[in-house]
Amino acid sequence: DNFAADFDHRLVDDLGYRIPRILCDYVVGPGPARDLRVLDLGCGTGLCGTHIKSASARRVGVGVSPAMLAKAAEHGLYDRLIEMDIAEYLESAPAAAFDVVLAADVFVYIGDLAEVFAQVSRVLAAGGKFAFSIESADCASDFLLQPNGRYVQSPNYIRRIAAASRLA
């Protein structure tokens, strides 16, 4: 909540933040716009919504920060914004409801992603895409909480849970 007012400016303008654009370009790919049903996990102020809007028919954003969701609402990019923990939302979402699930810089706040990946697999329609970012580290454990309060995950762990969830 404390960062909501100038979040977009600080990330995009000051830091050259490009993760939402990269993820959205990956799931849309070249060619004509499509009518994708998109779930944006940890949507924040709606940076992914900006990049996926033209290719999507429906966008749902989920996040825990009321101030960030209010900023996202100001942009008018989402059909529905939900204040809820992403794991809780995924458990309650209908099966095969989305063509795309995005998670830009939200997994740094979650260590164990196995259940999230399993639920993403459940809510994705056949042929759907899951695009996400992580902070990766070659560590002895699957994931590790850093001194800065952010999690890193090992690439082997991500590959393993993606395969177990039929996402690979």
N, C-alpha and C positions, 0 to 999 in steps of 0.2 A: 504494500500500500504506500509506503513512504517514497517509492521511486516512480509512482504512476504518472505524476504531473509532467515530468521531463524524460521519461523512460525512452521513448522513441528517439528523441533528439540525441540523447547521450549515447545510445547504442548505434543507431544508424549513422548519424552525422559525425559524431565525435570519434567513434571507434570503427566505423566502416563495417558494421555488422551485416553479414550476408547470408546467414544460415536459413532464414525463411525463404529467401529467393532461391537458394540452391535446392532446398527440399521440394519446393513447389515446381520448379523447372524439371526436376527429376520425375515427379509423379505425372505431370502433364505431358512432358515430352514435346517433340515437334508435331506439327499438324494442326488441324482445326480445333477450335474450342469444343469441349465436351460438357455434358451435363452431369458432372460428378457429384456424388453425395459425400461431403467431407466432414470429418470429425477432427477438430484441432484440440489436442490435449495440452493443457497448460497454455491456453491461448493468449494470456497476458493482455496486451493492449490491441492485439489483432494484427500483428505484423505478417503472419502467414495469410490471414484473410485478404490482405491487400494483394498478395501475389497469386492467390488461387481463385479469386472471385470470378474472373472472366471465363474460367473453365469449369465452373461448378454451378449446379442448380440449387444446391442446398448446403449451407454451412452451419455447423453446430460447434460452438466454442465452450470449453470447460476449463474452469480455473478456480482457485481458492481465494484470490484477492478481490474483494469488492471494488476497490479503487481501480484496479487494472481492468476489470470487467466493465466498469463505467466508462473508461476511456475507449475500450473496444466498442461499446454501444454507441458512443459519439460518432464513430466512423461509419456506422450503418452497414457493416460488412457481413454480419452474421444473421441468420434467420432465427437463431436461438442461442442465448448465452446462459450458461448454467453455473451457479456458484456451488461447486462440489469438488471433493477430492477425486482425482481422476480414476483411481482404483475403484472407488464406490460407484462412480458413474458407469464405468465399463461393466461392472457386475450387473447393473440394472438396465443397460441398453439392450435393445432387441438384437437378436442374431442376424447377421448378414445385412445390417442396416446401412453400411457405408462402403463406398468404393475406395476411399482414401482415408487413412488415419495419419495425421501429422503430429509430431512431438518435437518441437524446436526448443532445445535447451531447457527441458523440464526434467529430464532424467538425472540431472546433477543434484536433484533434491530427493531422489529415491535411490536407495542402494540396490535392493533385491528386485529385479525386474521380471522374474520368471512368471508371476501371476499376471502382471500387466501384459506381457507378451501373449500369454494364453488367452486372455480376454480380448485382446486386439484381434487375434486370429478368429475368435468367435464372432465378433461384430463386423468383420470384413466380409463383403460379398465375394463370391468366387471370382478370381482374377484380380482382386483388389490389391492395393499397394499400401505399404506401411513405410513411411519415411520419418526418420528421427535422427537426432544428434546425441552424441555422448561425449564426455571427456574420457578418453581412453588412457589406460596405463598398463604397462606390463608389470603386474603385481602378482604375488603368490596367491592371493585370494581372488575370488570372482569380482568383488567390488570392495572399495575402500573409501572411508570417509576421510577427507583431507582436512588439515588444520583450518582451512578457510570455510569449512562447513559445507563443502560441495563433494559429491561422490564422483569417483572415477570407476569405470568398469573395464575389465580386461576384454580385449577383442575375442579371445577364445570363449569366454563366458557368453558374450553376445551371440556368437555363432552357435553355441550349444543350446541356448534357450530358444533361439530362432528356429533351429531345426526341431527341437522338441515340441514347439508350438505350431509346426507346419508353416512357418513363415519364411523359410529359406528354400 
